Structure formats: C-alpha cells, structure tokens
C-alpha cells in the first residue's frame, strides 16, 4: 500500500490523503474517497501478562504449614467460584510476604497475570476514591484504557475484562470489606488474597477462607537471623539468638530490621544488641518499636534521620527522589542517597520503578507510626508543617508546569509557592511524560488537598485543584475532579478569593456535566455567572454563560441553550478571544444540526475550525471537523465529509484522543451505511469497537447492538470484533 498527502486551501482548510493499493490495518482510515477500501480491524498486540507481585524476600523462612493450608483451600474450591483468602494478623507479622510467596507459587494456575494493589488509605480518603484508582490500574494492566472514573462502571468493566481469564490478585492492607468487594474479578478460576490487620468477616459471605497469621515459631525466627547477619558471626551464639528472636517477638519485620542493623555493625556483639530488647515477647508492637529505635539510633547520616522522620508526616502515597529533595531541601543526588540508605537499613521498602514516578519507596505502617512519633518529639509541629507545605508546593509547581504543557489555554491564575521547585520531572516538556506524571500523582493531589483543607491552607487547596485541570481534560477523572472542585469552591470562599471561586465553579461544571449531574451543573454555572457579572469579569461571564448553554442543550431546552450561547458569543467577541468564540461556535453548530440546519452549522463552525487550528488546539479543532463532516453529509457532499473526517482523525492523533478517533471511525461507518456499502461500514465499526473495548463499555455495547442491525453477512465480522465475555 502506498500513500501520499496533498494540501490545499479551501473552506475550513482542506487536507486530502490518497491511499492506493494493498490493505489498511487497525485504525488506519482513508481520508479521501472511500471507494471499496477494506480495513481489517485486527486487534493490537495484547500487552504481556502483568506480573506485579512484590519480590519474596531472600530471607524467607518457614511458614510451610500455612502454605499447605492455603494450597488445600485452593484445591477444595468449587469450580463455580474463585479462591478468596483473607490473611489477617498484627503489624509486622509478614502478611504481605506470605501472600506474595503463595501467589507466586501458583503462577502456573494464573496464566493471565498476577496483579498487586495497595489498599492503604487515610481515614479522610473516601473508599470510592481508592477503589476508582485501583480499578483503573487493573484495567490498564490488562490492556484497557478506561474513559471513565465512575466506580460502578469501572467495577462492571473489570468484571467483564477478567471474565474467562485466570488472574492472581493481591489486595494488600485492606481496611474493610467495602474496599475489597468492587475489586474482585468476575467469573471463576482466580486466586485472590486479601491482607488486613482485621479478619474481615464480611468477606466470608463471598466464600473467603480465613488465615490468621501468627509470629514465626522461635526455632524459625532463630534460623532467619543468621541468614542476614551471617553464619560465621552467629555460630555458638545460641543464647543471644534466642534473646534477639524473643525480643523481636518472632515478628519477621522486627527480625529483619534487627538483623540488618547487626550486619551493618559487624563489631557489635549479639549479646550487646540483645540487651535492652523487649522482655515480653507477647507485646508485639513494643517489640517492633524497640528494634526500630535501635535502627534509627544507628543511622549515621543526619539527613537520612531527618528524612525518615519528616517524610512520614507528608500526605504522599509513595515516596520518590524528587519529593524527598523538595520536602527535605536536598539536592537530587543527596535525596537519592538518603533513599538508598533508608531502604538498605529496611526502614523503607523499595517498590521499584513506577510509570510517571521513577523508583518509589514506602513505609511499612508500623515503621511510619514510629517515624511520626519521632517527628513529633524531635522536630515539632512547625517543622512538620513546613515539610507538608514543601510537599504541597512541589506538587503545585510541577502540576502547574504540566498544566501549561497539556492545557495551554487554561486560564492562568496566581500560584503561591513556598520555595523554588526545579524542573526535574518531564524536564524536556514532553507531552506524554507530563501526562504520565499527572496521572501517577493524582492520588497525591487528593491526599494533599484534604490535608491542606484540615490545616485551613485554603489558598493551596484551590490552587492545587486549579492546576490539576489536565486530570479532567485528558484523563477524564470526573468523580475525583468533582470532589476536588467541591473542596476548591469551599476553600476559595473561605479565603475570600472571588476569582478563584468563579474558576472553581466553571471548571467544576465540566466534571458535573460529564457525570450527567446536569441540574447541579446548571446551578454551579448560574452562581459563577452571577459572581462574574457582579465583579465585571467578562471572561468569567462568557465561560459561565457558555456552560449554561451546553447544560441547557443537554437537558433538551434548545430555546434556552440558543439564548445562552448567543450571549456567550457576544461576551467573547467583546473580549476578542477567538478561541473561546470558536468553542461557543461549535456548540451553536451542534444546536443547528439538532434543528436540521446544516448550512447554518457550516457557516458557524467553518470559521471556528480555522481559529482553533491557528491557535494549535488540536482536540477542539477535531471536534469542529466532526460537526462539519456531519453537516456536509446532510447536504449530500460526502467527499467533503470524508475529507473532514480525515482531518479530524489527524487532529485526534496529535491531541491525542482515542475517543475522538473512535468517533471518526463511527461516523465513517455511518457514511458508508448511507451508501449501502455495508462491508466498508462493518470495517469502520469494527475498528471503532477495538477502541471502545479499551476505553468505553457504554459505547462498546451501543455500537455492538447497532452492528446486529446490519445485514446477515455482517454478523461474522461483528463476532470477530466483539470482546470475549
């Protein structure tokens, strides 16, 4: 197959692709005359089976009885259900390592992959926010690209995506059954392990097997220590080994930390280390704290000691070098060295590379509690507040850089930065790197906003929400965005910033619209319009009035929508904001098509497309081309409609927007149907289905149903394109 591109000036700006000979595959489409080009909707390569379980420690010792019990539970499971195990026990008893060990031993029984999710959350964080983030993680891990963040839809999507497969799933550190239930995969044959400090009896209704993990047997605990400290050093030290094991409560966490401390001080006799450890082996929490105090005291690096204390107080889901450098006011080289030091002493757990983050680390919850106590006693509230503020400033500054790259037309508002934040993440201003950073750190944004709200740092709250706009615009995190904007409005009111309040309201409307909460969206837009009118903010008034028009159209009130859009266009014309005028023009064109007035739509949206192209707004230029293509098709100019769809596709490739590309394919199918070319229509619809399979269950279902209405010869292609149940 050969291709060439020709450009010409005409109408809204025409570009024509010519494809001749051969076969086009996947979502490649012909942008000129459709003719009889056949598009084979072959699926893209399936991503490799995810293997996300944490490594099993090289010092793994014993637990043979527990492993046999879990094997027996899996073997006894009915064919109609998946195996669900709840491993409970106190902090430091080794629940996560136990679950990883067992699931890894059953890798052959879970050929489609093994997934890991940390369910740790703060009391202030809603269950829905945690579950939404983890469901999106699961779906992306198995090759889907969620276009929603509504928990019920994501949970149904996950059950469908996991149906017919066999996954191993580790749900670590669950607080309650409500965190677990939406994450359970569909169908049978899965192996699911939940770890929690509580036994979670509510999961028994799901057929869960309970496994309450106890500390190691004394003999096993004594065998573990020489594996880290060294056999030569512990030879003939049976009494000291017994004392250390007993002082650690035979808890794997305490034993590993103690042994690591001993290995880094080879001249220290075991008997000296054993002196002063807890004498009550039943008091597990005290045993862990005593060992941690020893390890902390042995840290020779003051920067590492300070980082250990202060990082425990900042609301971040994971810890990375850039965060440490900013929170602790260190160079990136020193921050990386601190992290290596803390991981080397087992005070931090290394999680490994993460998309958008680099290598990350975390505290064990018992270790975090120890570090927080030290921070309160040694640093004090002022130092803790400074650390949290520095973390918030790091997020705000980096988010703002991403906002300028990803959404350059977003209204610019003030940023109050506590300190200078060097541009380290996506330093080359790469679009995809910035987007990956935003997605990876949205959980941190939520945690920081909630923490700042408690501290009454209202300016930081609304500025973080404003800077997180790419999370709505590109990632469609609508539920999270609505919740953040609700807090942002409250914060803006509390600090008396009416401009911030208007901006929180108008951008919050977009999230509400996406969630189909249209009456509330109208109420927010009306409030924003009233504030803007009182303050003489013409830009804000134009935006709020535009949103009222969009909401009114969605509610079916075309008369009100038309009036609002006329007013919004006038406000934006007075400002001379060509891009804003073009956005309103697109909606007016859609309203014209609702009234079956395609010529009027062309008159409005043609100039809008030119303006959007000139300012480099590819996403909305693509939207304009879709409206124009629909309008030209209605007046019978199909070649021009096809040409515009080719332009739209290229815009959506630049943006990038998979949903936009799917809309192009879907409209191509509709045009082919109009010419009774069902074979070509089938090809376009099949290519759109492949995108919807990854991005939109609702559109997938709708288009699959439409395919069933095509003539009989289309059924075979529909079955090939549709996902397995």
FIKE-879151 format. One record per atom (N, C-alpha, C): z, x, y. Coordinates in steps of 0.05 Angstrom, whole numbers, plus 5000, padded with zeros to 4 digits. Layout:
<recs>
ZXY ...
</recs>
This chain:
<recs>
500050174976 500050005000 500050185025 498450115044 498350265069 499150085092 500050205113 500950045136 500350185162 499850035183 499450145209 500549955229 501350055253 502549885273 500849895298 500449665310 498849655335 500549515355 500549605380 502049485401 500149375422 500849145433 499349035455 501148885473 500348845497 501948695516 500848415518 502548215514 501547945516 503847755511 504047545526 506147355523 508847485527 510547455507 513247575508 513247855499 510947975495 510748245485 510148245456 507748305448 506948265420 506648525406 507548535382 507248765364 506148665338 504148785327 502848685303 502948905281 503848835257 503749015235 501448935217 500049125206 497949075187 498649205161 498849055139 499549165113 497249095095 496149295082 493749245065 494249365038 493349225017 493449334990 496149354978 496349364952 498849424939 500849194940 503349264936 505449064933 507749144951 508848954966 511249004982 513648924965 515849074969 518249014953 520648964971 522648834958 525148764971 524648604996 525948675019 525648505043 523448595062 521648775053 519348845069 517648595072 516748535096 515048305100 512648375117 510548215115 508148255131 508548115158 508148255180 508648145206 506148025218 503748065206 501347945217 500647705200 498147675193 497247445178 498547445150 499647215142 500947205116 499047245093 496847105095 494847125073 496147065046 495547235027 496547195000 498247434991 499547565010 501247795003 503547704985 504047844964 506147774946 508547964951 510847844955 513248004960 515147984936 515548194922 517248194899 520148234907 521748024904 524548034913 526248174892 525848434889 527348584869 530048664881 532048644865 534748704875 534949004881 536549054902 537149334909 538949454887 538949714886 540549844865 543449754867 544549684844 547349594843 549049844848 551149814865 552850034871 554350124845 555150374844 556550464820 559150304816 559950274791 562450124786 564750264801 566350104816 568450224831 570650334813 571650564819 573850694805 575950774826 577550584834 579250624857 582250684850 582850694825 585650734818 586651004827 589151024834 590251274843 590551464820 590451724825 590751914802 593451884789 593551924763 596051934749 597252214753 599852234761 600952494766 600752674742 600252934747 600053124725 602753164711 604853064724 607553094712 608352844697 606452674690 607152424676 608752484651 610952334648 612752374626 613652114614 613452094587 614651874572 613351604578 614951384578 614051104581 612351004558 612551144535 610851064512 611550774503 614050704503 614850434494 613650224513 613850274539 612750074557 609750054554 608350274551 605450274548 604750114523 606150144501 605649994476 606049694481 608149634496 608649344501 606449224517 605449364537 603149264553 600649234536 600149434519 597849414501 598049164483 600449114473 600848874456 600348614472 601248614497 600848374514 597848334519 596348544523 593448514527 592048424502 592948524479 591748444453 592248164446 594648064455 595447784448 594247574467 593047664489 591947484509 589847304497 589847054504 587746864494 585046944506 582946874491 580246934500 579546784526 580946564531 580346394554 581646494580 583246694579 584746784602 584447094606 585147184630 585347464635 588147554630 588547814626 591247924623 592447974650 594747854655 596147894681 598947994675 599648224686 602248354681 603648394708 606148334710 607748384734 609748604727 609348844739 611249064735 613149074758 615649014753 617748994774 619749214770 621349264791 623349474789 624049574817 626149724819 627149834844 625250044855 625750124880 624150324893 624450594879 622150734875 622251004863 622351004833 622150764820 622450764791 619750834777 617550844792 615050924781 613150694774 613350474788 611650234782 608750294785 608050414808 605150464814 604050664794 605450874788 604451074768 604150944741 606050774733 605950634708 603450464706 602950304727 600650124727 598050274727 597850494742 595450664742 594950784714 597050884702 596851004675 595750804655 596850564655 596050374635 593150274640 592550214665 589750124670 587750334664 588350584671 586450804665 586050834635 588050784619 587750804590 585950584579 585450374595 583750154587 581150144603 580150384611 577650394627 575350274610 575350324584 573150214568 573249914566 575549794570 575749494570 575049374596 574649534617 573949434644 571449584653 569149544640 566849704646 565649654673 566349424686 565149364712 566649484735 568949624730 570349764751 573249704752 574649874766 577549844770 578149864800 579449654810 579949614838 582849654845 583349764868 586149804877 586549674904 588849554908 589549434934 592549474939 593249574963 596049604971 596749354987 598649194976 599348944989 601748975008 602449215015 604649255034 604049125060 605948975071 605548855097 608248825111 608148815137 610648775153 611348475152 613948415158 614648135158 613147965179 612248095201 610847955221 607847895214 606848045195 603948025188 603647775170 601847595178 601447355161 600147435134 600847275114 599547325088 596547305090 595547115106 592647065107 591247315117 592447455136 591047695147 590847915126 592947955110 592948155089 590848075068 590947825059 589247735037 586347745046 585747665071 583047675081 581847955080 583548155089 582548435089 582048535061 583748465042 583448565015 581148425000 580748175006 578448034993 575848155003 575648215029 573248345039 572848625026 575048765022 574949025008 573948994980 574948794965 574048754937 571048694937 570248504954 567448414954 565548654961 566248804980 564649034987 564549244965 566749264951 566949464929 564949394906 564349134903 562549054881 559748974891 559149064916 556349044926 555748814944 557748674953 557248444972 557948535000 556948385019 557448455048 558348195061 560948135060 561947875070 561247825099 560147585103 559547495130 561547305141 563847295129 566047115137 568647255133 570747155146 573447255140 575347025136 574346795129 576046565123 576946585094 579646585091 580846655065 579846475042 579746215046 578846045024 576046105016 574246145035 571446205028 571246485014 572746675025 572746945012 573846934984 576046784980 577246764953 575346634933 573946424942 571946294924 569646494918 568846634939 566646834935 567447044915 569947144918 570947354899 571047244871 571946994867 571946884840 569146864828 567246794846 564446774836 563347054830 563947244848 562847514844 563947654819 566447584812 567747714789 567247564763 566047324765 565447164742 563447304724 564047314698 562147444680 562447744678 564347854693 564848144692 567648194680 568248444677 570848524667 571848754685 573748684702 574948874721 577848934714 578649174721 581549234722 582349224751 584549094757 585449054784 588449124786 589049304805 591849374810 592549264838 594449074839 595448964863 598249084868 598349284885 600749444888 602549354910 605149354906 607149304927 607049014937 606748824919 606648544928 609348444937 609348294959 611848174969 612447914956 610347754949 610747494937 608247404923 608547184908 606247084893 604046984912 604746894936 602646794954 600747014963 601647264962 599847494968 597947544945 598747474921 597247544897 595147344889 595847084889 594146874877 591346874888 590846894914 588046894923 586447134914 587747354905 586447594898 585647604868 586547404853 585947414825 582947364820 581747514803 578847484798 578347234781 575847144781 575046904766 574346964738 574246754721 573346784693 575446924677 574747034654 576547154635 575847444631 577547594616 576847864608 577848074627 579148004649 580048204668 582948304660 583548544669 586248654666 587448684694 589548534700 590648534727 593648604725 594348804740 597148894742 598148864770 600448734773 601748694799 604348854799 604749014819 607349154822 608949034845 611549014841 613248894861 616148964856 617748974877 620649004872 621848754860 620548534864 621548274853 619948204829 621048044810 619647964786 617447754790 617347634813 615247434820 614947224798 617047064794 616946864772 614746654776 613846614801 611746414805 609146484791 608846734785 606346824771 606446754741 608846684731 608946604703 607146364697 606846194717 605145954714 602246044709 601546284717 598846394713 598646554687 600746534671 600746674645 601546964647 602947034669 603747324672 605747414652 605447664644 607447794627 609247954645 611847924641 613848064658 614448334645 614548544662 615248804653 617148924674 619748924668 621749034687 622149334680 621249504698 621249794693 624049904699 625050064681 627650194685 627250494691 629350624701 629150924704 628451054677 627651304679 627051454655 629551494638 629151524612 631351604595 632251884604 634851944602 635752214611 634252444598 633552424573 632152644560 629352674572 627952454579 625352464591 625552574619 627652494634 628052604661 628452904660 629952994641 630353284639 627853434631 626053304616 623553434608 621653444632 621853264651 620053254674 620553494692 623053554697 623753764717 622454034711 622554134686 621254394681 618254394685 616954164683 614054154686 613254214715 615154184734 614554244762 615854504770 618354534762 619854774771 618955024755 618154974730 617355204714 619255244690 618055284667 619655314642 621455554643 620455784654 622056024654 624555994670 624255854693 626555834711 628755644700 627855454684 629755254674 630855314646 629855534634 630755604607 633755674608 635255554590 638155604589 639755464611 638455274625 639755134647 640254834640 640954784615 641154504606 643154344622 645454464628 647454314643 646554254671 645254444684 644254404711 642054184711 640354194691 638153994689 639353714685 641453694669 642753434665 643953334691 645153524706 646453444731 644353354752 642153504754 640053424773 638753154765 638153124739 636952874730 638852634735 641452684729 643452464734 643652414764 643652634780 643952594809 641552454821 639252474808 636852334817 636652054806 638651974791 638551704779 636351674759 635251894749 633051894730 630651744741 630451734768 628251594781 625951794785 623451724776 621251914779 620852014808 621051834828 620651924855 622652144863 625152094858 627252284866 626952544849 626252514824 625952754807 623652934817 621452804824 619052964833 619653094859 620952954878 621553074904 623553304900 625553264883 627553474878 626253714865 624553674845 623353894831 621454044850 619953894867 618254024886 619854204905 622154094914 623854254932 624854514918 625554484893 626454724878 624154924874 621754824869 619455004864 618755164890 619255044913 618655184938 620855374947 623055374932 625255554938 626055694912 624455884903 624955994876 627556154873 628656234896 631156384894 633656204892 633355954895 635655774895 636355694867 638755754858 639655674831 639655374827 638955274804 639054984799 641854874802 643855034795 646654944797 647454894826 646355054844 646955024873 645654764883 643154724874 641754484883 643154234872 644154244847 645354014835 647953944849 649354144860 651854084874 651453904898 652853684899 652653504922 650753274917 649253274895 647653034890 649452804882 648252564883 649852324877 651152344850 653652274849 655152284824 655152014809 653851814822 653651544810 650751494803 649951534778 647151504771 646151214773 647951024775 647150744777 646450674806 647250834825 646650784853 643950914860 641850774853 639150884855 638350944884 638850764902 638050804930 639351054941 641951084936 643351314946 642351574933 641651564908 640551794894 637951884908 636251704914 633751774928 634251884955 636051764970 636651854997 637752134997 639452194978 640652464977 638552674972 636652614954 634552804948 632752834972 632152614986 630352635009 631752795032 634352765035 635752915055 635553215049 635753285024 635453565016 632653675023 630653505016 627853595020 627353615050 628253425066 627853435095 629253685107 631653745098 633153975108 631654235102 630154235080 628754485072 626054515087 625154315102 622654345117 623054555138 621654775136 622054985156 620454945181 618554765181 616754715204 617854495221 618654555246 619754355263 617754135269 615154205271 613054005277 612853815253 613153915229 613053735205 615453555204 617853665211 620253495211 620053275232 619053345255 618753135276 616652925268 614453025257 612352835249 613352645227 614852765208 615952605186 617652375198 619252435218 620952225229 619352025245 617752115264 616551935283 614251765271 612751875253 610551725242 611451485226 613951495217 615051265202 615551025220 615551065246 616150845264 613750715276 611350835272 608950725285 607650525266 606550305278 605350095261 602450165253 602150345234 599550415224 599550375194 597350265183 597250205155 596950465138 595550665149 595250925136 595351135157 595751385149 596151595168 593851795165 592551865187 590352055187 590852275208 589252485207 589652715224 589552635253 587552475261 587252405289 589652255300 590752085283 593151935292 595552125295 595952305276 598152495278 597952665303 595452765309 595052935332 595852785358 595252525360 595852375384 598752295385 599852195363 602652105363 604552335368 604052565356 605852795357 605052995377 602852945393 601953125413 601353405402 599753415381 599053665367 596053705369 595153955365 592253995361 591553885334 588853835330 588053725305 588553925282 588354185287 588854375267 591854365258 593654345278 596454335272 597154065258 595853855266 596353595254 595553595225 593253715219 592353735191 594253905175 595354125187 597254295173 599854145167 600753985186 603153815182 602753625159 600453495157 599953305135 599953455109 598753685108 598653835083 601453915074 603053985094 605854065088 607453835077 607253605090 608753365081 607853265054 605153285049 604153205023 605053405001 605053665009 605853864990 608753844981 610453744998 613253704991 613853424980 611753274975 611853004963 613252804982 613552865007 614552665026 612352475034 609852555033 607552385038 605952375012 604652145008 602752114986 599952134997 598352314986 595552344995 593852134981 592451964997 590851754986 587951834982 587052044997 584352144994 582552035016 579952105015 578052025036 577751715037 577651615062 577251325066 574851295086 573051105081 570851055100 571950995128 570951135147 571751085175 574351215183 575651355164 578251485170 578451775163 576951865143 577452125132 579652115112 580952345107 583152355087 585652215099 586852045084 589251905094 591651945076 593951875087 596551915073 598251665078 600351645062 602251425067 605051515057 607051365067 609751385058 610251205033 611751295014 613051114996 615050945012 615450695005 617150525022 620050635024 621050755002 623750875003 623751125021 621651275021 621451515038 621251425067 619651215073 619451115100 622151035111 623750895094 626350805103 628151045111 627951255095 629551495101 628551625128 625951645131 624851765156 625551595180 625551335178 626251165200 629251195208 630951225189 633751275195 634051535210 632651745202 632751995216 631751965245 629551825248 628451785275 630351655293 631751445283 633751305300 636051495308 636851665289 639151835295 638452085311 636152215304 635452465316 633652445341 632052235342 630152215364 630952005385 631951785375 632851575394 630651385401 631351165414 629450945420 627351035439 627951195458 625951285478 623751435465 624451625447 622451785433 620751615414 622051415401 620651235383 618651065399 619450965422 617650805439 615350975448 615851225455 613751395463 611751445441 612651475416 610951515393 609151275388 610351035390 608850785386 606850755408 607550815432 605750785455 603450985452 603951225443 601851415439 599951325417 601051205396 599251095375 597550865386 598750695402 597250475414 595150575433 595750785448 593750895466 591451025451 592051155429 589951265412 588051055402 589250835392 587550605383 585850495406 587150455429 585850325452 583450505462 583950765465 581950935475 579550965456 580150985430 578051015410 576450755407 577950525407 576650265406 574750225430 575650315453 574050275477 571550445476 571650685465 569250835461 567350695442 568450585420 566750435401 565550185414 567150055431 566249815445 563849885462 563950115477 561750185494 559150255478 559550355454 557250425437 556050175424 557850015413 556949785397 556249535413 557649495435 557249255451 557149345481 555049485489 555049605516 554949395538 554249145531 554048935552 556648775555 558648845539 561248705542 562548775568 563648575581 564848605608 566948825607 566849015626 568649235626 571149165643 573449195630 575949145644 577649405643 579849395657 581549635660 582649725634 583249985632 584650095608 586950275619 589350205611 591650355619 592450545596 591650795599 592150985577 594551165583 596251185563 598751345566 598151635567 596051725553 595352015553 592352035547 591252275552 588452325546 588052335516 586052195506 585352195478 582652325474 582552565462 579952695458 578152535439 575552555443 573652405427 573152565401 574652495381 574352625355 572852455335 573752205331 572352015314 569551955326 567551935308 564751885316 564052025342 564652295342 564352455367 561452455376 559552415358 556752405366 555752135375 557651945379 556951675388 554951535369 555151595344 553451465324 554251175320 552350995320 552850715319 554350635293 553250725270 554450655244 557250785240 557551025249 560151155248 562251005264 561450915288 563250755305 563950495292 562050365279 562550105266 564350145242 563950355227 565750405204 568650465214 568850605236 571550665247 572950395255 571450225269 572649975278 573549805254 571849785234 572649615210 575049735196 575150005193 577350125179 579950085194 579850065221 582350065237 583149785248 581649585241 582449315250 585249235239 585949315214 588749255206 590749385224 590149635233 592049775251 592149635279 589849535288 589849385313 591649145311 591448995289 593148765286 596048835286 596749045271 599549135269 600549225297 598849375312 599749475338 600049245358 598149055357 598348825376 600948675371 601648625346 604148475340 606548635348 606548895343 608749065351 609049075381 606749105395 606849115425 607748855436 607048635424 607948375433 610948355431 612148445409 615048445407 616448615428 615148835435 616249015455 615648925484 614148715486 613248605512 611448795528 609848945513 607849115525 605348945529 605448755547 603348555548 600648665556 600648865573 598048985582 596649115558 598149265542 597049385518 595949175499 597348955497 596448745478 593648645486 593348545511 590748425517 588548635519 589248885526 587149095527 586249165499 588049175480 587249225452 585449005442 586148755448 584548525438 581748535451 581648605477 579048615491 577348835479 578549065473 577049295463 576049245434 577449065420 576649015392 574348815390 572948765411 570748575411 568648625389 567948885383 565948925362 566748815335 569448775331 570348645306 569348365303 568848225326 567747955325 564747975325 563648135344 560748135348 559248235324 560148445312 558748565289 559848495262 562548485260 563748455234 564448165227 564347995247 564847705244 567747655233 569647805242 572447775234 573647545251 572747305246 573247075263 576146985263 577246965239 580046875236 581947075250 581647325244 583247535256 582847535287 580347505295 579747505324 581147275338 581047045326 582346815339 585346865342 586646965321 589447015322 590147225344 588447435345 588947645365 588447535393 586447375397 585947255423 588147065432 589246925413 591546745419 593846915431 594347145418 596447325428 595547445455 592947505457 591947625482 592147445506 591647185501 591946985523 594946975532 596646965512 599546955518 600447195533 599447435525 600147685538 599147695567 596647605571 595447605598 596947425617 597747195607 599347005623 602047135630 603247265610 605947385614 605947605635 603647755636 603647975656 602147885682 601347625683 600247525708 597447625715 595847705694 593147805699 591247585693 590247445714 588547215710 585747295701 584747525709 582147625699 582347665669 584447795660 584847845632 585147575617 586547385629 586847125616 584146985612 582446995633 579846875631 578147005610 578247275609 576647415589 577647355561 580247345556 581347275530 580446995522 580446805541 579546535535 576646515527 574946645543 572046615539 571146755513 572246995508 571447125483 572746995459 575146885463 576446735441 574846485434 573446365453 571746135447 569746195425 568646435426 566546515407 567646515379 570046625376 571346615349 571846325340 572846165359 573345885352 570845735344 568645785358 566045665351 565245745323 565546005317 564846095290 566445975268 568945905275 570745775256 570345465256 568445375271 567845085274 570244925285 571945055300 574144915314 573144845342 571244655343 569744605368 571444475390 573144275384 574744155405 576544365419 577844535403 579544745414 577944945430 575545005420 573745195435 573045075462 572444815463 571844685489 574244705507 576644665497 579044665514 579444945525 578945155509 579245425519 577145485541 574645395536 572545445556 573045295582 574045055580 574744895604 576845035620 578945135606 581145275620 580045525634 578345675620 577145915632 575445855656 573945635655 572245555677 573945475701 576045335696 577845255718 579045495732 580045695716 581145935728 579146085744 576646115732 574546265746 573746125772 573645865772 572945715797 575145755818 577645755810 579845785829 579846075841 579046265824 579146545833 576546645844 574446475845 571846565856 570446765838 570946765812 569746955794 567146825783 564946895796 562446765788 561546855760 562047105753 561247195727 562847045705 565447025710 567146885690 566446585689 565746465712 564946185713 562346145697 560446325701 557946305686 558346325656 560046505648 560546545619 561946295607 564046195621 565545965611 563745715610 562145675631 560345445631 558245465609 557145705605 555245755583 556545665556 559045755552 560445685527 560845385524 561345255546 561644965546 559044835537 556744945547 554144835538 553644885508 554345115498 553945175470 555744995453 558244965461 560044785446 559144495446 558144405469 557244125471 554844075454 553044275452 550744245434 551644225405 553544395398 554544395370 555944135364 557144005384 558443745380 556543515381 553943565386 551943365387 551643225413 552943315434 552743195461 550643335477 548143265473 545943415485 545843385515 546643145525 546643105554 548543295568 551043305558 553043485570 552143775566 551043845543 550144115538 548044195559 546144025564 543944085583 545144135611 547043965619 548143985646 549744255648 551344305629 552844555630 551044805631 548944795615 547145025614 545545065640 544844845653 543544865679 545444995699 547944905699 549945025717 550345325711 550645385685 551045665677 548645835686 546245735682 543845885690 543845935720 544745735736 544745765765 546845975773 549245965761 551246165767 550246445761 548946475739 548046745730 545646835747 544046645756 541746715774 542846815800 544946685810 546146765836 547247045834 548347115810 549247395806 547047595802 544747495794 542447675788 542847815761 544247685743 544747805717 542647715697 540547875694 538147795678 538947755649 540647925638 541347895610 542847635606 544847575623 546347325620 544547085623 542647095642 540746875646 539146845620 538347065608 536747045583 538246915561 540846975558 542446855537 542646555541 543046475565 543146185571 540346065565 538246205572 535546105567 535046065538 536046235521 535646195492 536945935483 539345875492 540645625484 539145385495 538145415520 536545195531 534045155515 532845365506 530545345488 531145205462 533445265451 534345125426 534644835431 535744765455 536144485462 533444345466 531444495477 528744385480 527644325452 527944505433 526944445406 528444215393 531044185399 532443945390 531143685400 530043705424 528643475436 525643465430 524743645412 521943665404 520243725428 521043925444 519544015468 518944315465 517144385446 516644675441 515444825464 513644695479 512444835502 514544905523 516344725528 518444785547 520245015536 520645015511 522245235499 520845495502 518245505499 516745755502 516945845531 516745665550 516945745578 519645865585 521745765572 524345875578 524946135563 524346135537 525246355520 523346595521 520846555528 519046785531 520046985551 520646905576 521747095595 524447205586 526047045573 528647135563 528347365544 526347345526 525847555507 525047815521 523347795541 522548035556 524948175569 526748015582 529048125595 530948265575 531348135552 533148245532 532048495520 529448505516 528148755506 528448975526 528248915552 528349125572 531149245575 533249085570 535949185572 536949305545 535249295524 535949415499 537849255482 537948985486 539648815470 538048715446 537948875425 536248815402 537148555387 539748525384 540748285370 539748025383 540148005409 539347755422 536347735427 535047965429 532147955431 531047845405 532247915382 531447805357 531947505356 534147415366 534747125368 532546985384 531847105406 529746975423 527146955408 526347165393 523947155377 523946935356 526246885344 526446665324 525946395337 527146355361 526646095375 523746075382 522546285392 519646275400 517946235375 518546355353 516946315329 517046025320 519445905321 519645625315 518045455333 518045515359 516545355379 513545385374 512545625370 509645665366 508745535340 510445535319 509745405294 509445105298 511144995316 511044705320 508444615335 507244795350 504844725364 502344825348 502844915324 500644985306 499545265309 500845435325 499845715329 501345895309 500645865283 502146005262 501846305263 499446415270 499246715272 501146825292 501446685315 503346785336 506246765326 506846545311 509446515300 510146735280 508146805263 508647015244 509047285258 507447325279 507647575295 510447605307 511547385317 514247385329 516347435308 515947335284 517847385263 517947675255 515547805256 515548095251 517048245272 516848155298 518348285319 521348235315 522047995308 524947925303 526048105281 524448145260 525448305238 526048585247 524248705263 524748975272 527148995290 527548795307 530048785324 532548785306 532448615286 534848595269 535248845252 533148995247 533549255233 534949455252 534249445278 535449625297 538349545302 538949285303 541549185312 544049305298 544249325272 542749185251 544048925245 542548735233 543648465227 542348365201 543848365179 542848255154 542347955156 544247815170 543947535172 541347465188 540747625209 538347585224 535847635207 535947845190 533647895172 533247665153 535447555143 535247325124 534047085138 534747045163 533646815178 530646855182 529747105186 526847155188 525447085162 526547175140 525347115114 525246815108 527446685116 527546395111 525446255127 525146335152 523146195169 520246265159 519846505148 517246565137 516646385113 518746335097 518346155075 517645875084 518945785106 518345515116 515445505126 514445715139 511745715149 509745715125 510345865104 508645855080 508645585067 510945455067 511145185056 509344985071 509345015098 507644845114 504744865106 503845095096 501045135088 500745085058 502844965045 502744915016 502345175000 503145405012 502945654997 505745704985 506245564963 508945574951 509645844939 507545984930 508146244918 509146444938 507946444962 508846624984 511646524994 511946264996 514446155005 516646244986 516046224960 518046304940 518846594943 516846764949 517447054952 519347104976 518846964998 520547005022 523346885017 523546655005 526146534999 527746704980 526346824960 527646994940 528847244954 527347354973 528347594987 530747515004 530647275017 532947175032 535347135015 534947034990 537146984972 538647244965 537147464963 538447714956 540347794979 539647735004 541447805026 543747605026 543247355022 545347155023 547347195000 546347304978 548147354955 550347544964 549747734982 551647924991 553147845016 552047655031 553147605058 554147325063 553047115050 553646845058 553446645034 555646585021 555546394999 554546115008 555146035033 554245775042 551145765043 549945965056 547045975058 545746015030 547146165013 546146204986 545845944972 547945784973 547945524960 545845334972 545645334998 543845155012 540945225005 540245485006 537545565000 536845534970 538745584953 538345544924 537645254919 539145074932 538544784929 535744724939 534944854961 532244794971 530044894952 530545124939 528645234920 528045034897 530144884891 529844694869 527944464876 527444424902 525644214910 522744304910 522244554905 519444654904 518144574878 515544584876 514244514851 515244664827 514644554804 515844654779 515344954775 512945054782 512345334777 514145524792 515745414812 517545584828 520245634814 520745474793 523445494781 524045764769 522145884757 522546144744 523446354764 522246364788 522946554809 525746494819 526346234822 529046164832 531146274813 530746244787 532646344768 532946644769 530646784774 530847074776 532447164800 532147014823 533347104848 536247024850 537046804837 539746704840 541646884826 544146914837 546147084824 547246964798 548047144780 549347024756 551946894763 552746684747 555146544754 557546724751 
</recs>
